[in-house]
């Protein structure tokens, strides 16, 4: 009987260890893991700019931050190259913020930094998001796979869909 309980204890300990170590990775893209973080903790930063133009290069950026127990904060930055930067802020329900994190996860971007680069065709992209270990993963169009621009586009669409007028907040 003692042997049985020792074996059961050992098996339980091993299962618990695996669940603890895998939990950090799986929670990387779980909005609930960030609910208690300080406001303005970065969740996703999507950035794109036009390249190869003779004028100042236009850019577009969407940044998702923690905000409260019920909402995330999405800031939209635009600058047309010769125009001043504009910033619009949106409060986004956590369910929609989760959709953004899920889109980032679905691209597999977390592993892009191990790949060789591809040519940029008129656009440079950057996406930054938590690595699940207290730091951040930053991927760029310099190390995207062949379908990378489409995948960056999916993240932009997911983030942009949260920019609704009813969520806009004063700056």
Backbone torsions as a table, in degrees:
resi	resn	phi	psi	omega
1	UNK	NA	-40.7	178.6
2	UNK	-62.1	-39.3	179.6
3	UNK	-61.8	-41.1	178.6
4	UNK	-61.1	-46.7	-179.4
5	UNK	-67.6	-35.8	175.8
6	UNK	-63.1	-45.2	179.0
7	UNK	-62.7	-43.9	178.8
8	UNK	-62.7	-41.7	178.0
9	UNK	-63.4	-43.8	179.3
10	UNK	-63.6	-44.1	179.3
11	UNK	-63.2	-43.9	178.4
12	UNK	-61.0	-42.7	179.3
13	UNK	-62.8	-42.5	180.0
14	UNK	-64.5	-44.4	178.9
15	UNK	-62.2	-42.2	178.8
16	UNK	-62.3	-42.3	178.6
17	UNK	-62.2	-46.0	179.2
18	UNK	-61.6	-40.8	-179.0
19	UNK	-68.3	-35.3	178.2
20	UNK	-66.8	-44.7	-179.0
21	UNK	-70.8	-37.0	180.0
22	UNK	-76.6	-23.2	-178.6
23	UNK	-61.0	-43.3	-179.3
24	UNK	-59.5	-40.2	-179.9
25	UNK	-72.0	-44.4	-176.6
26	UNK	-70.2	-28.6	-179.4
27	UNK	-80.3	-6.5	179.6
28	UNK	-54.1	-36.6	-176.8
29	UNK	-113.0	27.9	179.4
30	UNK	-110.9	115.0	-176.1
31	UNK	-58.4	-30.6	180.0
32	UNK	-61.6	-27.0	179.6
33	UNK	-69.1	-16.3	-175.8
34	UNK	-113.0	2.7	-176.3
35	UNK	-61.0	-32.6	-177.3
36	UNK	-93.8	5.4	179.6
37	UNK	-75.3	159.0	178.5
38	UNK	-61.1	145.2	175.4
39	UNK	-55.3	146.5	-178.8
40	UNK	73.4	22.1	168.9
41	UNK	-77.0	126.5	-176.1
42	UNK	-65.6	131.4	174.7
43	UNK	-108.2	-48.8	177.6
44	UNK	-147.8	135.5	174.7
45	UNK	-125.7	112.2	178.2
46	UNK	-107.9	129.2	-176.0
47	UNK	-138.5	137.6	173.1
48	UNK	-142.0	150.8	175.8
49	UNK	-146.4	155.3	176.0
50	UNK	-80.0	138.0	178.5
51	UNK	-117.8	158.6	175.2
52	UNK	76.1	22.9	177.0
53	UNK	-105.0	147.5	-177.8
54	UNK	-73.0	-23.4	-179.9
55	UNK	-89.0	179.9	174.6
56	UNK	-57.1	137.6	-169.7
57	UNK	-84.7	122.3	179.8
58	UNK	-62.7	152.4	176.0
59	UNK	-142.5	162.5	178.1
60	UNK	-141.3	133.1	-177.5
61	UNK	-141.6	138.8	174.0
62	UNK	-124.2	127.1	-178.5
63	UNK	-126.7	125.4	178.4
64	UNK	-104.4	126.9	-178.6
65	UNK	-123.6	162.8	167.6
66	UNK	-69.8	155.5	179.8
67	UNK	-143.5	-57.6	-178.6
68	UNK	-151.5	-175.1	178.4
69	UNK	-71.0	-13.9	-176.6
70	UNK	-118.9	-17.0	-175.2
71	UNK	-139.2	155.0	168.3
72	UNK	-108.6	166.1	178.7
73	UNK	-112.6	124.9	177.5
74	UNK	-113.5	124.0	177.2
75	UNK	-112.3	132.7	-179.4
76	UNK	-111.8	119.5	180.0
77	UNK	-111.3	132.9	173.8
78	UNK	-134.6	146.3	176.7
79	UNK	-152.4	120.5	-171.5
80	UNK	-84.9	8.6	179.9
81	UNK	101.0	-47.4	177.3
82	UNK	-118.3	-2.0	-179.0
83	UNK	-102.3	162.4	175.3
84	UNK	-70.1	154.1	176.5
85	UNK	-68.9	138.4	173.0
86	UNK	-116.8	145.3	179.7
87	UNK	-129.7	128.1	174.4
88	UNK	-124.8	134.9	-178.6
89	UNK	-110.2	142.9	-179.9
90	UNK	-132.8	137.6	169.4
91	UNK	-89.5	127.2	-174.1
92	UNK	-117.3	126.2	175.8
93	UNK	-55.9	145.4	-175.6
94	UNK	-57.7	-31.5	178.6
95	UNK	-62.1	-39.2	178.2
96	UNK	-73.0	-34.6	175.1
97	UNK	-63.5	-37.0	177.3
98	UNK	-62.6	-38.0	177.9
99	UNK	-60.3	-36.8	177.8
100	UNK	-65.3	-48.1	179.7
101	UNK	-61.5	-37.7	178.7
102	UNK	-65.4	-38.4	177.4
103	UNK	-63.4	-41.9	178.5
104	UNK	-62.3	-45.6	-179.6
105	UNK	-61.2	-42.3	-176.4
106	UNK	-62.3	-26.6	-179.9
107	UNK	-72.4	-22.0	-175.3
108	UNK	74.6	18.2	-176.5
109	UNK	-58.1	-25.7	-177.1
110	UNK	-58.1	-23.0	-179.1
111	UNK	-103.9	2.5	-176.3
112	UNK	-64.5	-30.4	-176.0
113	UNK	-64.2	-9.6	178.4
114	UNK	-93.5	1.4	-176.1
115	UNK	-105.2	157.9	178.3
116	UNK	-80.9	160.5	-172.6
117	UNK	-76.5	165.4	175.0
118	UNK	-131.2	167.1	-177.6
119	UNK	-71.7	148.9	176.4
120	UNK	-98.0	130.9	179.3
121	UNK	-110.9	81.1	174.7
122	UNK	82.1	-11.3	-178.8
123	UNK	-137.4	142.3	170.9
124	UNK	-115.1	137.5	-177.4
125	UNK	-124.2	148.6	172.2
126	UNK	-141.3	139.0	172.4
127	UNK	-135.4	131.3	-178.7
128	UNK	-127.0	135.3	-178.2
129	UNK	-155.8	158.8	-178.3
130	UNK	-59.1	144.3	178.9
131	UNK	-92.5	-0.8	179.9
132	UNK	85.1	-2.0	-178.3
133	UNK	-123.8	20.9	178.7
134	UNK	95.0	-7.5	178.5
135	UNK	-115.0	-160.5	-178.7
136	UNK	-132.6	148.9	171.3
137	UNK	-100.9	130.7	178.8
138	UNK	-122.8	118.1	178.6
139	UNK	-118.3	148.5	-177.1
140	UNK	-132.6	169.6	176.5
141	UNK	-67.3	-11.2	175.8
142	UNK	-69.5	-21.2	-178.2
143	UNK	-131.1	33.7	179.6
144	UNK	-91.5	153.4	174.7
145	UNK	-73.0	-179.4	-174.8
146	UNK	-55.9	-39.1	-178.6
147	UNK	-94.6	19.8	-173.8
148	UNK	-59.8	-41.4	-177.6
149	UNK	-64.9	-34.6	176.9
150	UNK	-65.8	-38.7	-180.0
151	UNK	-69.9	-39.8	172.6
152	UNK	-58.9	-40.3	179.0
153	UNK	-61.1	-37.0	178.4
154	UNK	-63.5	-40.6	178.5
155	UNK	-66.3	-42.0	178.5
156	UNK	-60.4	-43.9	179.9
157	UNK	-62.5	-44.3	179.6
158	UNK	-61.4	-42.5	-179.8
159	UNK	-72.4	-42.9	-177.7
160	UNK	-64.2	-32.2	-179.0
161	UNK	-65.6	-18.0	177.8
162	UNK	-85.0	-7.2	-179.0
163	UNK	-86.5	76.7	-179.6
164	UNK	-105.2	145.8	-178.8
165	UNK	-55.3	-37.5	-177.5
166	UNK	-69.4	-13.5	177.8
167	UNK	-97.4	-6.7	-176.2
168	UNK	-64.5	139.5	177.7
169	UNK	-125.0	154.2	-179.8
170	UNK	-65.8	148.0	179.8
171	UNK	-99.4	NA	NA
